[in-house]
């Protein structure tokens, strides 16, 4: 026991991260305990850089002044720490003293920037308990599933401050998905990257890839790992599945270009979560050095295209609507579907309503147009309906163009002949067409 000082039991454990910054040099140069005098710690942790002081300390400790300078630089580089990661149950004790002691001992510029608390873990819905033998051994989990699967699963379950539940069946499912990721990237690595004229569905995939980059970057900057995994893994995987489904039967340079770009960016996005598998894939892609040191992806400004995303959502929605109509109306033997898109004047009404958001103001603006005045009652009814539905976020797309480009795919998905905007008004459906909501007649 020290004859003069009594150290509160939590004090030393709340500032040891400061020691970590100089432990490398202590081990590297074989510095002994008796050389680590209080004046040395005071200089490294509490004072400004001073080469004269380093020479004086060198004479007192026998540590070369160059090494003392190196230790000082290491501390100044790493402090203040950005995040102190710990458990929720340590908030009223350890983490509270962590703040107290840093404020009491260190200069303001070295006070911690943030604290992150972790949630509790449960196993198959049950609280872990050593006495009951209900404990997850991560070494066993890694040996059974691989380190990358375990890392990805834990980070995908919950944000750092939320509880998570380990479920073996879900881990196995994720392992299969990660194996699919490996297979896809390995396949795409064989494709050459060539600038080529793209189709709208190709532009959609690149636009969605941009959104994944943006979403993942924002989530990681905010320390939201679960959200980041949703963007980097599940969002890209689901979008890629849809893209491959939409382009089935195609094997052209445009498609190969898109898939090669997806592979290159996807591996870099996944590297923080599944580093081992991504290093192997990065080598297959011909990447330089380690993927962990590669440049983090940034959105390509030329890939942004909200219109193609809206058009693709429109196609998806139409397919689901027709499937539902067939199911409800028991039209399983139907042969064809007639689709009527909203005329341009309805789009103009929708755009004015989105801008004005008020019946009188919208009507005042619309009635300036002679063609709108001819449809006065229809226009008023449509304005009323759009305001009632609060349809203020409608953005213009070319519905007929989107449908014609996806016509073959829609027919394949539904097993129906698709007829777009025929002159004949089957079932009197044409007038029911609304912006983003085409009218459909099935027979």
N, C-alpha and C positions, 0 to 999 in steps of 0.2 A: 504494500500500500504506500502511496505517496504521502509523506508526512505533512505536506502543505495543501495539496489539492484533493478535492472530492469531485469526481466527474459524474454528472448525472448519466445514468445508464444509456440513454438514447442519444446523448450528444455526439459521441464519436461516430455512431453509425449514420448520422445525418449529414456529415460533411466528408465522408470517405471518398466520394466521387472526385473531390479535389486532389486527393492523394493519387487516384488512378492516373491523373494527367502526368505525374512525374515518376510513377512506379516503373515505367519502361526503362528510363535512364538509370534508375537505382539498380535494377537487375542487370542491365547491359554493362554498366561500369563497375559492378561489384561494390557499390557503396555500402558501408557498414552502418549499423544502427547508431553507434557512438558518434558518427560523423554528422548525423542528422540533428544538429543542435537547433534550439528554438529560434535563434536569429536567422537561420537558413529558411525555415518555414515562414517566418514573418516577412522576409524579403520576397520570397517566391509568391506568396499568396496575398500580401497586403500592401506592398510598396511598388513604386514605379521602377522601370528598368534603369539600372545604374551600373555601368561597367566598373567604376571604382569600388562600389560596394561588393561586386562580385570578386574582385581581387582580394579585398579584405576578408571576405568569407572563405575564400580559397585558402588563405594563410591560416585561418582558424580551424578549418575542417579537414584540410588536406585534399579536398575535392578540386580538381582543375577548374579554373574560372570559366573555361570554355564550356565545361559540362554544366556548371551552375547556370550559365547563360542559356544553354539548351533547355534545361528544366524550366526556366522562367518563360521561354518562348512557348514551350509545350502548354504550360498552364494558361498563358494569355490566349493561345490559339483555341483551346477547348472551352474555356470559360467565357461567359456564363453558359451553363448547360441549357439546352433548349427544352428538354422534357425529362422529368423524373418519373419513371414508370413504376407503379407499385399497386398494391391491392386496396380495395375499398375499406377493409377493416382497419387499415393503418392511418386513415384520415385523422382520427382524434388523438393520435399519439405520434408515431414516427414522422408522418408528413407535416404535422403541425410544428414539431421541433425542427424539422428540416428547414422550414421558413424562418423560424425564430433564430436559429443559429447562423444561418447565412446572413441575415440582416444584422445580427450582433457582431459578427466577425469580419465579414467581407465588405469591400467598397461597393457602392450602389451599382456600379457598372457590371459587377460580377454576381448580382442577385439572380436567382433562377428565373427563367422566362416562362416556364410552364410546368404543370404537374398533370400526368395522365394516370387515372386509376383504372385498374382492370376489374372486370366482373368475376363472379364465381362460376365455377364449372360443375356441371352435373353429369352423371353417367347413365344413359338410357332413361332419363327422366327422374333419376334418384340422386339425392345428395350423396356426394362421395364421403366415405367414412372408413378410416383405417381399421377400426374395431370390427366393422361388418365385412371387411374385405372388399368393399365396393370402391375400388380405387383404379384409376386409369394410369398405367405405367407407360410413359411416353416412349421409352426405349422399346418396349414390346410393340407399341403402335407403329413406330418407325420401321422396326424389323418386318412387321407384317405388311405394311402398306407403302413404305418408302417415305423419306423425309419430305419430299415435295407435296405428296398427298396430304400428309398431316398438317403441314404449314398452311396449305391452301384451304383445307377444311376448317381449321380453327379461325382463320382470318375471314372466312366467308360466313361464319355462323352469326357473329354479332360484332358491333363496334366495341372498341377496347374497354368501354366503361359499362358494358352490358353483360349479363350472364349468358353462358352458352351451354348447350346440352350435346354431349358426344353420343352419336347414334351409329352403331357399326354398319347398319344397312346403308345409311346415307354416305358413309365413308367409302364403302364398296362402290356405290353408284358414282361418286365423284372420281374414284380411281378410273373407272371405265371412261368417264368424260375426258379425263386428263390424257388417257391413252389415245383417245380420238383426236385430241389436240395435237399430240405427237405425230400421229399418222398423217393428219391433214397438212401440217407444216412440212413434214418430210416430203410429201408429194409435191407441194407447191414450190419447194426449194429447187426442183428440177426445171422450173419454167424460167424463161429469160424475160427480163424487163425491157419492153420496147414501148415508146410512146405510140399510141394508136387511137383511132377514132372510136369513141365509146358509145354504147347504147344507154338509154335512160336507166335501165336496171343496173348497169355497171356504175353509173354515176351515183345511183342510190347507195350501193355498197360502200363506195369511197366516202360519201357524205356521212354515212353511219359510222364509218371508221373514225372520221374526224370527231364525231360526237363522243365516241368512246375515249379518244385521247383527251378531249377537253374534260369530260366527266371524271375520268380517273385522275387526271392531274389535280383538279380542284379538290377531289376527295382526299388525296394523299397530302396535299398542302394543309388540309384541315384535320389530318390524322384520323380519317374515317376509313379504316381498312376494309370493312365489309362493303361499303359503298364502292370503294375502288375495285374490289374483286367483282362486284356485280357488273361494273363497266368493262373491266379488262378481260374477264373470262366469259361470263354468262351472256352479256350483251353481244359481244363479238361472235360467240359460238352460235347464238340464236339467229343473228343476222346472216351469218355465213350459211347456216342451214337453209334459210329462206332463199338466199341468193343462188345456192346450188340447185335448189328445187325449181326456181324460176328460170334458170339457164340450163336445165337438164337437156342433153342432146347437143349443146353447143360445145365446140372445142376450137375456138378461134383465138387470135392473138389478143383481142381485147379482154376476153375472159381470163386468159393466162396472165396478162399484165395485172389485172385486178387481184387475182389470187396471190401472185408473187408479192405485191405490195402489202396485202393483208398479212402474209407470213412474216415479212420483215418487221412490220410494226407490231404485230401481235406478240412476237417473241420478246421484243423489248418491253412491251407493256406488262408481260407476265413475269419478267425476270425478278422483280422484287419478291414475288410470292412463290415461284417455283424455280429457284436459281439453278439447280443441278440439271434439270431436263432442258432448261433454256440455254445453258452453255453448250450442250450437245447440239441442240437445234441451230444455234447461232453459227457453229462450225459448219453444219450442213448448208447453211445459207451463204457461206463464204464470207461471213462477217470478220472484220479485223479485230484482233485481240479478244478480250472477254466481253460478253454482252453486259456484264455488270458495270463495265466502264464505258459502254457505248452511250451515245447521246440519247437522252430521253426524247421520245417522239413529240413533235409539235403539229398542230393542225395545219394541213395544207390549204391555204386560202383558196386555191383553184378548185378544191373539192367540195366546198360548201355549196349546197343546192337544196334549199328547203322545198322548192317546188316538186322535185322528183320524190322527196320523202312524202309529201302530202298526196301525190298521185299514187304512190305505192300503197299508202294507207287506204286510199280510196278503193283501189283494186281489192285489197284484202277484205275490207269491210263489205264490198259488194258480194264477193264469193260467200262469205259467212251468212249474209242476209238471204241469198238465194237458197243456200242449204237449209236455212231455217224455214223459209217459205215452203220448200218441198216437203220438209218433215211435218210441219203443222198442217198443211193442206193435203197431205198424203198424195203427192204428185210424183211418186217414185218412177212412174212410167213415162214421165214427160220427155219430149224429144228436143224442144228448143225453148230459148228464153229471149224475149224482146226487151231491150233496154233503151230507155228514153232519158237523155240527159237534160238538165235545166237549160232553157234558152238564155241567150246573153242578157236579155233585159232583166231576168231574175237575178243574175249575178250583179248587175249594176245596183239593183235595189238592195241586195245584201251588203254590198260595199258601202253604200250610203248609210244604211242602218248601223253598220259597224262603226262608222265615223261619228254619227250624230247621237245614237243611243236614245233618241227621243222621237215619239211619233210625229209631233207637229213639225219639228225641225227637219226630220227626214222627208216628210211629205212636201214641205215647202221647197226643199232642194230638188226633189224628184219632179215636181210639177213644172219646173222650168223647162223640162224637156217635152216638146210637142208629142213625141211618140209615147211617153209615159202618160201624158194627159189622156190619150186615147184609151189607155187601159186603166183609167182612174180607180175603178172599184177593185180590180184585180191587184193593183199596186197597193192600195190601202189595206186589203186583206193580208197581203204578203208582209207588209211592214208590221202589221199587228202581230202576225204569227212569229216573225223573227224576233220582235221585241219581247213577246211573251216567253219564247224559248231562250231568251238572252243569247242569241246567236251573234255575238259581237266579235268573235275571233275568227270568223270565216275568211280564208285567204284564197284568192282566185287561182284556180287551176284549169287546164284545158281537159275537161272530162272526156270528151269524145276521143281526143288524141291518146290519152292514157289508156282508154279501153281498147282502142284499135291496136295499140302496140302490145297489149297484154292479151289480146283476143285468143290466140292459140293456147296460151296457158290457162285462161279461164275455162275454155271448152274442155281441156284435158282434166282440170280439177273437178268440173261439174258433170262431165259426160253429156253435155248438151250442146246443141248448135246455138251459137250466140249471134243475135242479129241486133246491130246497133243503130238506133235512130232511123228505123224504116219509115217510109212515107205513110204507110198504113198505121192508124192508131188502134192497136190491138187492145180490146177491153176498155177503151177510153182512158188509158193510163197516162198518156203523154202529159196532160195538164197537172198530174200529181208530182212531176219531177221537180225537185228542189236542188239548190246548190249543194253539192257534196252528197246528195241523196237521190240517186236516179230512181225513176219509176220502172217497175219490172212486171212483165206479163209472161207467165209460163204456161206452155201447153204441150 
